[in-house]
């Protein structure tokens, strides 16, 4: 596996209510991301408490993984926060992780 020391990437992980992933994807692409991966999950945070016939319901979530070059992280994250209203309670969460190694993104490495 070829290691690219000079390329640095970060992973933006955005967790929003089910059905809201479209706004995350659109905002991230408009801000310079190449795309993303959507995964379905379930929430259990402070804003997730709901009951139906005395059974706890864990609302479904969309998890969007967006790999971006480090120099684009700030603008993509800002766009996601604005489009998804993540500063409002119960709207979701986004966080960034450093990525040490990447493979399979030749279209970004070769440009």
PyMOL commands that set and color helices and strands:
alter all, ss='L'
color gray80, all
select helices_A, chain A and resi 21-30+46-48+70-84+106-109
alter helices_A, ss='H'
color red, helices_A
select strands_A, chain A and resi 9-17+37-42+50-52+55-57+60-69+92-99
alter strands_A, ss='S'
color yellow, strands_A
deselect
rebuild
show_as cartoon
